[in-house]
Amino acid sequence: MREDTRTFLFEHAEEQYRNFSKSLTPGDINMLGVRLPLLRKKAKDLSKGSWREEWETEDLYFEEVMLRGMMLSYVKEPLDVILPYIEDFIPRVDNWSVCDSVFSKMDILRTDREKTWDFIQKYLYSDREFDTRVGIIIMMQHLLKCDENGKTKKRLRTISMEDCSRPSQAPGEYLYRIFGALNREFLPYYTSTAVAWTLAEAFCCYPKETLDFLSGCELDGKTYNRALQKMVESLIPQKDVKDYLRGLKRKPANRQ
């Protein structure tokens, strides 16, 4: 980032917040401790100026990497223009915080969902853990949880056992493609937890279809059980549904 941007980050750094954030983010991360709402506001401001000049600079701090990715969420350019920048950014992602904070809000990926689907394929099947997590988070936020008009798909208010056996209305064109992409082992921790999160979100919108997928899927045992646990932790399923989900967990001997 440019020197004036770096000065802004130093001015808004909080030691206590940095220590807290570092405790949640494994690895040797050069973090200043700037809160996310401030980073988002700064990224929005940067996107209105000479953002390409900002892009050409180097990053020294965690927050600078975060700003670089967030900036792309606000740039007023077509998706075709932004995709090469996203491709350049993804190798810089080496922790869950940057991945989730940046890509969960990158709504430009909703403007052409088929192009986005094609774009994420190489990341979904990458050997690099956080490349794969990026692909999964994009898939969850901008394909699974998004309708054909680019609007966020609302979760069900509650899930009953009847809902678990009744086909959902308009399950969405990408639901079964997503299930297909997730029907395999995900042994690295940060990809496994992203898959579990995605399936829990799918369950809150499409309970029967998600349970049908889980009943015959090829997920590794840890990811499968993590998905069920995320579903149980949700406030949406009724108690008897949660009891049913607990009963679907695989025994330790079956875990990969």
Secondary structure, DSSP 8 states (H G I E B T S, - for coil): --HHHHHHHHHT--HHHHHHHHHHS-S--------HHHHHHHHHHHHTS-HHHHHTS---SHHHHHHHHHHHHH--S-HHHHHHHHHHHGGG--SHHHHHHHHTT-GGGGTTHHHHHHHHHHHHT-SSHHHHHHHHHHHIIIIITB-TTS-B----S-B-TTGGGS--SS--TTHHHHHHHHSS---SHHHHHHHHHHHHHHHHH-HHHHHHHHHT----HHHHHHHHHHHHHSSSB-HHHHHHHHHT---GGG--
